[in-house]
């Protein structure tokens, strides 16, 4: 055994002496690769083809689209398809004091993109009507004067340390601005997953400008445009269709100018079957609180003729001009004279626009008579009470009953003729 050990040690010494230069070189290369591989990876990313995505809209650094925010960071919670809050940055929470106080436990395994630990003191959503307390590094206590059942859903909004420093899978590498407005936003994956590309978001103020950029090859993705036009016929593209059940297009009535009977008649007079993905009410059909048993206002000319205005002005924006003309034709069949205006005055009679609804069924800001954001000026005390009770009630079963009733009574008031859920298209060049 000792003789074998001496043999192998002499053999190893001889091998090392013969190949000394190669062994030393290999060790140095290995050490250099370990030290410089992150920089090599980042350099490789700069030359790796990425996605150049056209986004339509005017945005600043503080209000970039939510889908981009979610790539960079996340919230205390996340929301499932039914609109319910699930743990995310907060591993758990509890409501106390009848819903006035929420205590969130923050995960200890999450870091900011600069490598620093996330602690409760970093989290401030800047709510003007709530008090934030930090019992320890992993506990956040939020107290408000009134119970607010929708708080866990509200806290799904991504949180940032400073600027756009988050804890998501992508980090911001650079931004290009024109004044306050963003023109470009460059993201790269935080880890070394080579399957994830760099993403260059380019912002355009209209769909026409975004489509022109796509035609010129400045971008290879058109993100969520409302119309395809001739692009649909182009070769070598993929088109993805998305129905947004949190955005409905409707004809909104001024309740101070048109009484309930007239609003109902106008709703019955529109043939809504011509639009796919029809909307029936103010809450998404995907929501846990959706009520399918609400008045549908199917086209019924006989009911439309019971009581109707002699003439009506329909105010809208150019983007809704085709819808406005269709509604005008339907109303004129019912004997109503219609004037279409390509602008929306503050004191409109009827108007068309898209309403974005929150993931939680709480729509206090949209329909309560005290709110300036109640565009229809609806004033119904029963609906006001339901909205007040809905946001104060923590028990999910009780909330469900409240919002089922809210939808039923709102449809009876008919402040809106609900038309359809908005559809957008994302076009990707192959």
N, C-alpha and C positions, 0 to 999 in steps of 0.2 A: 504493500500500500504506500509506504514511504517512498519507494523507488518510483512508483507511478506519479506521485505528487511532484518529485524532483524533475521528472521528465516533462510534465505538462508546464511547470513553472519556467523551465529553460526554453521550452517551445514558445511560450507566450512572450518571454523576453526577446527571443530572437525575432519573432513576428513584429513586435513593437519597434525593434531597432531597424528592421528592414523597411517598415511602412510608417515610420515616425512622421514624416511630412504629411502624408495623407490623413493620418489620425488627427493630428493637430488642426489641419485645415477643416476637417469635418466637424470637429468640436467648435471651432470658431464660427463656422457657417450656422450651426445649430443655435448657438448663443445669439448670433445676430438676427436670425429668423425669429427667435422668441421675443427679442426686444423690438424689432421693427415691423413685425407682421401686422399689428393694428394700423400703422401708417401705410403699409403696402395695400392693405384692404381698402382703406379710405381713398387711396389714390386710384385703385382699380374701380371703385364706385364712380369716380368722376368720369371715367371713360366708358362705363357700362351703359348701354342704352336704357333709358328710363321712360316713364310715362310723362307726356306733356299734355296736361288736361286743361281744357277751356272751361271756365266757370263764368256763368252770366250773373252780373250783379255788381253793385257798388258796395265795397266792404272796407272797413278799417281793421287795424290789428285787434281791436277789442270786440268785433262782431263778425268774425269770419264764419262761414257756414258751419253748422253743427257737425256735419259728417267729417269735416276736416279737423275740427277741434278734437273729435273722438279718436282720430289717429294719433294726435299729439299727447293727449291726456285723457283722464277719466274722472268721474265724479265719485262722491261717497257711495252712491248707489248706481245701479244700472236698471234699465226698464225692459221688461219682456214684451212680447208681442201684444199681450192683453192689457198693457199699460200699468202693470204692477211693479213695485220697486223690489229689487233683489240686492243682496250684498255685493259690494265691489271693493272700493277702498276701505269702506267700513265693513268689518266682518259681521257685525250685528248692531242692533239698536233696540231701544224700548221707549215707549211713550208713557209719560207719567203726568200727574196733575191734570187729568182729563184731556190730554192732548196739548197742553200748553208748553210742556217741556219734553224734549227728546234728548236721549243720551246715546251717543254713537261710540262704538269701540273701533279704533283705527288699527288696521293690520300693521304688524311690525316688520314684515318682509318686503315692503315696497319702498323704493328709493326714487328720488327725483333723477332726472336725466343727467345731472351733474354729479351723481354718486352719493349725494347726501341723503340721510334718512328723512322720511316724511314724518313729521310730528304734528300733533293737533294744533299747535300754535300757528302752523303754516296755513291753516284752512280758514279762510274768511270769505264768505259769499257776499258780504257787504249788504245784508238786509237791513233796511232802515228801521224796521219795526220789530227787530229781534235782538236779543242779547246773547253774545257768544262767551262761553267760559271754558277754561282748559284745566281741569282738575289734575291731569298728568299728561305725559307726552302722547299717550294713546287713547285719551278720552276727550270727546268734544260734547259740550252741553249747550243746547240751543233753547232759549226760553222766549216766548212771545206772550203778549198780553191776552190774546185770544187763542183758543184751540185752532190748530191748522192741520187737518188730516192729510193734506196733500204734500206736506213737507218732505217726506222721504222721496217722492217722485221728483219734486223740485230740485233736490240735491243730486240728481243724476247729471246735472250740468257739469261739464268738465271743469276741474279746478287747476289753476296754474300758480307756480311759485312766484314768478316775476316775469313780466312780458309773456312769452310763449314757452316758458320752461315747464314741461309737464312730466308725466310718468308713463306715457304711452309707448307704443312700438316704434313710432317715428319721432324724430326730433327736427326742429327747424334749423336749417343750415344758413339760409340767407333770405332776405326780403328785399323787394324793390317797390318803392312807393312813389306816387305822384301826389305831393302834399300829404294829406291824411289817408288817401285811398291807396289800397294795395294793388299793384300791377302784377307782381309775381311773388310766389312763395315756394321756396325749395325745401323739400323734406328728404331725409334719408333714414333708412332703418337704423334703429339704435344698436342692434346686435350684429353679428357677422353672418346672418342668414342671407346667402347669395341669391336665394330665390325671390327675395323682395327687392323690387327696383327702387331707384330714386324717383321721386315724384315732383314734377315741376308744375305747380298750379299757376295758370295765367288767367287773369280776370278781365272780362270784357263787359262793357256797359249795355250791350244789347245782343240778342241772339244773332242778328245779321252780322255783327262784327265777329262773333265767335265762329259762325259758319264760314266766314271769309278766311279766318285764320286756319280753319281745318282744311279748306280747299287749297290754301297756299302751302300747307305742310308745316305750319308753325306749331301746330299741336296735332297729336294723334288720337285724342279722345275728346269728344264733345259730351259734356256732362249734363244730363237732365235738361234737355231742351224740350219745348212744348210742341214744336212742329218739325216734321221731317223735310217737307217740300221735296225738291228734286234729289236731295242726298239719298233718299230711300232707294233710288235707282242706280246708285253708284256701285261699281264692282269692288270686291275685296274689302268689304266692311261687315262688321257685326253690329246688330241693333238689339239692344235690350230694352224692354218696355217695363215700366214700373207704375203701378197705381198707388197714389198717395191717399190712404184712407184717413189721414189727418189733415187733408186740405180739400174742402168742397167748394164748388162754384155755385153761387145762388143768386137769386134776385131778392135784394133786401128792400123792405118797405119801411118808409118813415111812418111810425105808428101815430104820430101827431097829425099826419095829413090824411091817412087812410084808416078807417075803422076796421074792426076785426072782420066783419062780413065782406067788405071790399077786398081785404087781403086774402081771405079764403077764396073768393070768386076768382081773383087774379091767379092764384095758385092752381086752381082747377083748370083754368083756361090754357095752361101750358102743357103741351104734349111732351112729357119727359122721357117717353119710351124711345125717342130717337137717339138718346145719348147712352153709350155703354157705361157701366159702373155707376149706376144711378145712386145718388145720396137720398136718404129718407129723413135724416135728422141731424142734430148738431154733434152727436157723439159717434166716434168711429165704430163700425160694425165689428172691429177686432177687439174693442174694449170690453173688459169684464162687466162694465156697467151698461152696455148697449141694450136698448129696449126694442125688440123687433116688432112689437105690437103697438105701433104708433100709426096715426092717420097718414096714409101714403100720398094723398092728393093725386091719385091717378087722373088722367085727362078725362074730364067730364064737362062737356059744353053745357049741358042742361043746368048743372049746379053753378057754372060760371055765369049763366044768364040771370040767376036769381037776383043778384045785386052787384052792380059793377059801376065804376066811374064812367062818365061820358068821354072823358079825355084824360090822358096821363102822359107825363114826361118821364122818359127812361134815360137816366144819365149813366154814362159808362166811359171807359177808356178805350183807345183804339184796339188794344189787344183782345177786347171782348166784343168787337164790332159784329162779328159773324153771329155770335150768340144773341146779341141785341136784335139783330134783324130777324132771327128766327122767332124770338119771343114777340117781337112786334107783329109778325105775321099771324101768330096764334091769337094774340089779343084782338087784332083787327077782325078775325073770324067771329069773335064774340061781340063784335059791334063797338069796340073801344077805339077811339082815335088816339094814335100814339105818336109822340114827338121824341125822336132820339137825339140826345146831345152827347158830343164827344168830350165831355168833361164832367166832373162830379162836384157840384156845389156842396157847401156844408149843409144847406137846408134842402136836400134832395127829396123827391117824392118816391122814386124807385131807382135802384141802381144795381149794377152787376159787378161783383168782384169775388176774389178767392179768399175764403176765411181759413186761416190755419188754427187748428184746435190743439189744446194742450193734451199730453198723454194721460193726465189725470182727468176724471170727469168734472172736476171743479171748473165751472165757467162763470164764476162770479163777475169777473171783469168784463165779460162779453154781454151779459144780460141783466145784471142787477140795475134797478132804476137809478141808483145813486152814482153810477160809474160813467165817466166821460167817454169811456171806450165802448159804451153801449150805443153802437152806431144807429140802431133802429129807434132809439128813444122809447123802447118798450117799458111800460110801467104797469106791472102786474104784481100785486102784493103777495099772492100765493106763490108765484115763481120766486120773488125776492126771498120769501121765508124758506123755501126749499133750498135755494142756493146758500143761504146763511147756515141752515142746518147741515147741509152736505159737507161743508168745509170744517165744521165744528165736531162732526161725529167721527170717532176713530174706528168704531166697530164696523168691519167690512159688510156684514149682512145688513145692518141698519142703513149704511151708506147706499148699498145697492137699491133698497126700496125707495130711498129719497130720490136718487137720480133716475130711476125708472119713472117715478111720478113727474119729475122735472121735464123729461122728454115728452111725456104725454101732454102736459099742460102747455108746454111751449108750442108744440105742433097745433094745438087747438087755437092758440093765439095767432099763428101763421105770420110771424114777423119776417119770415124768409120763405121763398119758394125754392126748396132745395133741388138742385139740378143733378150734378154728378161729381164724382171724385176726380181730382186732377190726375192726368196721366202725363208722364214725361218719358223721354227716350234718351238713352246713352248710346252714342255711336263710336265704335272703336275701329280704327284702321288696322287691317290684318297685317 
